[in-house]
């Protein structure tokens, strides 16, 4: 198959809406900035990515347990974590239009147009808010509309809400800005209710919320998003039977890389590790790496891993006045564990999978999503050749139900619209690995035609061998 890759973001967005992967939120009302809905096949793909992560990092590992904490935590949680005081982005405002932008993004865009203005060692992430203001002033950086902007200021990303049953008597509460803090606040409950022993991890996935300034880049940066985070607790005292944090960091980096490359089937030459500089790295972290993917808009963070030391548990211990410690049953040592945190953005993983699987088959004039079979929204699509022939429809529905009700739990699409060629092209764009056509030969000899999405090759397979065929080819 002759094909081209590296699609533009516009092509991904168009395909996503056309085939039901992603829709703009509240589109009938003009939409809502930085907000999207996952359609019929998009929600399935996203769930399959979630399931793959949970299976690899929770179910398959004997040193991991799962958690599903609340979205609205006690507000002191975010005071202790530092989010109320310092969880912010550098905000500037267009003086004429009053639109808001992130100062670092405007500087990055300016540098792309003026690459010789700075040397290769220049990193926007290293700039303080004040330094960004100086850079904008000295280089006359403007808004996308070409207008001057205000000096940057810190803009807190937490969404505020209120709880209370009496009007005027409400308490401020925050929608969580990350899933990690629920793990830290439940640390003692996990210890008391399970048999976990260090080193061990607690993983959870769920929605987080950030009042993002910047729009664009599709589902890469949104107001609400899903995270898959792990807090891996360990004793840093190597001499007393603990773990070497650098080895743990490298082990997690390897596990993250393997998941993306193997479980998600991503092209490895579009992946890279990037270490945070001392200035960029968060105050609680001793070392941080980002696993970046080359999206249509450049290399951007997909998954981060940080050595958060014992910062979080100590902060919550101080603010809650509750001991968040671990006692080693062998040595009797009592201490606050340290943490390695791998944090994945599931929506970014979703976008990466779409971009990486996108192919334009120039030979057959079609778009194909070459998704891994176990990630595809459907494993197989079933077609009656003609929908006005009741005997073909009945047989097709029988095979569909047989696969759907199988213990293998096949995900099955059924389509009897239009001509067979258009049905094939539709499933190619969705990423369905195989299509089964029921024709008149099926009624005579109980054989179906199975078409391969990637090669377009077709094979005759006996009805009683369909599942065996799928098992062999969907692995």
C-alpha positions, 0 to 999 in steps of 0.5 A, spaced: 500 500 500 502 506 498 501 511 503 503 518 506 503 519 514 504 525 518 497 528 517 496 536 519 492 537 525 486 540 520 485 533 517 485 529 524 480 534 526 476 533 520 476 525 520 475 525 528 468 529 527 466 526 520 467 519 523 464 520 530 471 520 534 470 527 537 465 533 537 465 540 539 462 541 546 455 544 545 456 546 538 449 547 537 450 553 541 456 555 538 461 551 542 465 552 548 472 554 548 477 548 550 471 543 550 470 537 546 465 531 547 467 524 545 463 521 540 460 513 539 467 511 536 471 516 540 469 514 547 470 507 545 477 508 543 478 512 549 476 507 553 480 501 550 486 506 552 484 506 559 483 499 559 490 498 556 493 502 561 489 499 567 491 492 565 498 494 564 499 498 570 494 495 575 492 488 574 498 485 571 503 488 577 503 485 584 506 491 587 500 496 585 493 497 587 487 502 584 483 507 587 478 512 585 478 518 589 472 524 589 473 530 584 471 535 589 476 534 595 476 538 602 479 545 600 485 544 605 487 539 600 489 544 595 492 549 600 497 543 603 499 541 596 501 548 594 495 549 588 492 555 591 498 559 592 502 557 586 498 553 581 498 558 575 500 560 568 503 566 566 497 571 563 497 576 558 491 580 555 491 583 548 490 591 550 485 592 544 481 586 544 482 584 551 483 576 549 487 573 554 493 568 552 499 565 555 505 569 555 510 563 554 506 561 548 506 568 545 514 568 546 515 561 543 510 563 537 515 569 536 521 565 536 519 560 531 518 566 526 525 569 529 529 563 530 536 567 530 534 572 535 536 567 541 541 562 541 540 554 542 540 554 549 534 559 550 528 555 554 522 559 555 520 554 560 526 557 564 523 564 564 520 567 570 514 571 569 518 577 570 523 575 565 517 573 560 515 581 561 522 583 560 522 579 553 515 581 551 517 588 552 524 588 549 522 584 543 515 587 542 512 581 542 504 582 540 498 578 540 496 573 534 492 579 532 498 584 532 496 588 538 500 590 544 499 586 550 499 587 558 505 585 562 504 578 564 501 576 571 500 569 575 493 566 573 491 560 578 488 554 574 484 551 579 476 552 578 472 554 584 465 552 586 461 552 592 458 548 597 452 549 602 445 548 603 443 555 605 444 561 600 449 566 603 452 561 607 457 557 602 464 554 602 469 555 597 471 548 594 475 546 588 475 542 582 481 537 582 487 540 578 490 533 578 488 526 580 494 525 585 492 529 591 486 524 592 492 518 592 496 522 598 490 524 602 488 516 602 495 514 603 493 511 610 487 508 608 490 504 603 495 502 608 490 500 613 485 496 608 490 492 604 497 488 605 501 492 601 508 493 603 514 498 600 515 499 594 508 499 592 504 504 587 497 507 587 494 508 581 488 512 579 485 515 572 479 520 572 477 527 570 481 533 572 480 541 571 484 547 569 482 553 567 486 554 561 488 560 558 490 558 551 485 555 546 487 550 540 491 544 539 484 540 539 484 535 545 491 536 547 489 542 552 482 542 554 478 545 560 477 538 563 481 532 561 483 525 564 489 523 567 492 516 569 497 517 575 501 513 579 504 515 586 509 509 587 511 509 594 518 507 597 523 507 602 529 511 599 534 509 605 538 504 600 543 502 606 537 500 610 533 495 605 530 501 601 530 503 593 535 507 589 530 512 586 534 513 580 533 506 578 526 506 580 526 512 575 529 508 570 525 502 571 518 507 570 521 510 564 522 504 561 515 501 563 512 508 560 516 507 553 514 500 552 507 501 554 506 507 548 511 503 543 508 496 544 501 496 548 499 503 544 503 501 537 506 508 537 512 509 532 518 510 536 522 515 532 516 520 534 518 519 541 523 522 545 525 523 553 526 530 555 529 532 562 526 538 565 532 544 567 533 546 574 529 552 573 523 549 569 522 543 574 517 543 580 519 545 587 517 539 589 521 535 584 528 532 585 528 530 578 523 530 572 522 527 565 517 528 559 516 523 554 514 527 548 511 525 542 511 529 535 504 531 534 502 535 528 504 541 532 511 539 534 514 535 540 509 536 546 509 532 553 505 526 553 507 523 559 511 526 565 515 522 571 517 526 577 521 524 583 517 528 588 521 526 594 516 526 601 514 533 599 506 531 598 505 526 604 509 531 609 505 537 607 498 533 608 501 531 614 503 538 617 496 541 614 491 535 617 495 533 623 495 526 621 501 521 621 502 519 614 508 514 615 510 507 614 513 502 619 517 497 616 515 490 619 522 488 619 527 493 621 522 497 625 524 504 622 518 509 621 518 514 616 514 518 611 515 514 604 518 518 598 514 518 591 516 517 584 510 519 579 508 517 572 502 521 570 499 520 563 494 525 559 489 520 557 486 525 552 493 526 549 494 519 548 488 519 544 490 524 540 497 521 539 494 514 537 489 518 532 495 521 529 500 516 529 495 511 526 493 516 520 494 513 513 493 516 506 492 510 502 494 514 495 494 507 491 486 506 493 484 513 494 482 512 501 484 514 509 486 508 513 487 508 521 491 503 522 490 502 529 492 496 533 486 491 533 485 491 541 485 499 541 480 499 535 473 501 536 470 495 533 474 489 532 470 487 526 464 489 522 459 485 519 455 487 512 450 483 508 451 484 501 444 487 500 439 489 505 433 488 501 434 480 501 431 478 508 435 471 507 442 475 507 440 480 513 438 474 517 444 471 516 448 477 517 445 478 524 446 471 526 453 472 525 453 479 528 450 476 534 454 470 535 460 474 535 457 479 540 455 474 545 461 470 544 466 469 551 471 473 547 467 479 547 468 482 540 466 489 539 462 488 532 459 494 528 453 492 523 452 496 517 447 495 511 447 502 508 449 504 501 454 500 497 459 495 499 465 499 497 463 505 501 462 501 507 469 498 507 471 506 506 467 508 512 470 502 517 477 504 514 477 511 517 474 508 523 480 503 524 476 497 524 481 491 522 476 486 519 470 486 515 465 480 514 461 480 508 455 475 507 453 474 500 449 469 496 455 464 497 454 464 504 447 461 504 450 456 499 456 453 502 456 457 509 463 461 507 464 469 508 468 474 505 473 477 510 477 483 508 483 486 511 483 493 513 490 494 512 492 490 505 485 490 503 486 483 501 480 478 502 479 471 504 474 466 504 473 463 511 468 458 514 462 461 518 465 456 524 472 458 523 470 466 524 472 466 531 479 462 530 481 467 524 479 473 529 483 470 535 489 469 530 489 476 527 487 480 532 493 479 537 
